[in-house]
């Protein structure tokens, strides 16, 4: 792995993570993820963000540094934009290799350095507008961006190169390989990273969309030439593309999203599945696009992504022991945690000896601000009349999406 030059004295260092581990212990990364750090060198040198010891990430960064004749011991400063352990887990080891580097973060970040890593000395808290002069024309300034997506988060700005170092903001799942810049990937690769940036946003950032918008507004006056996140592509040809993408994603929080219906369903013996097929026929009749995710077969990461970007949901589940099908209970708990608000929703499902999912379901969605169509339930396998009604209900939902 080699360092990639962004500008004279500014380098991207990255480690590719390929593992069966789950990101944050929840989200699959079948195509990996990158951990990006950055070196800025004037008369003094600053390392921006770090890694955790995850599939040899520190070694990969060490190789990147060696490719430009640097090592961890060369840095005068370590800037921590965000204290989540994927960016700081190797902090104690870094301090052992370089006991003299001053650690810089917001005050809340410094508090986390102390509580997470028991480091008490060589710390400097910074706030909005504070600067760090590295000499040789390199002056870094700091922009607080709380709750994108932890409360201590900040951005670092290098005016000399026009580079905005954004940590988790503007990030994406997906390993990078030997390329890091947006102009080095083809259209198919960009389509992959666009999907993975949406999944990353839905899974990691969506709860904090209002803060994303605030952070972007704070940086609008900067002449940004490069967006340098800590996961995913570094944007130098078209930095506005990823900024615009994140603004679009943020606008979907609690309001209209894409004119798409996310069909999320589970079935025990095929009875609810038959109802789902009827609903889908109604959706198709109206020509509205839809996606389908079967639970628990498909991971919540993709379920959440589809739900976040869709204006409407179909939630299909049988009654299970007087309550909701347990995998759907988990889905709705994640929706509550991730603030999946403002959707048009149709719930359907079969029951066996008695119903019960309706009461459980309504309690689970009480605070989600959904526009709900009347639920449709039936015992056992749906009758022809049930199937006809379900098809009409699917068409009704599709018309709401088209006209919304």
ABEGO torsion letter per residue (X at the ends): XBBBBABBGBBBBBBBBBBABBBGGABBBAAEBBBBBBBBBBABBBBBEBBBBBGGAAAAAAAAAAAAGBBAAABABBBBABABAAAAAAAAAAAAABAABBBBBBAAAAAAAAAAAGBABGBBBBBBGBBBBAEGGBBBBBBBBBGOABAABBBBBBAAAGBBBAEABGBBBEBAEABABAAABBAAAAAAAAAAAAAAAAAAAAAAAAAAAAAAAAAAABBBABBBBABEBBBAABAAAAAAAAAAAAAABGBBBBBBBBBBBBBAAGAAAAAAAAAAAAAAAAGBBBBBBBOAABBAAAAAAAAAABABBBBBBBBBGGBBBAAAAAAAAAAAAAGBBGBBBBBBEBBBABBGAAAAAAAAAAAAGBBBBBBBBBBEBBBAAAAAAAAAAAAAAAAAAAAX
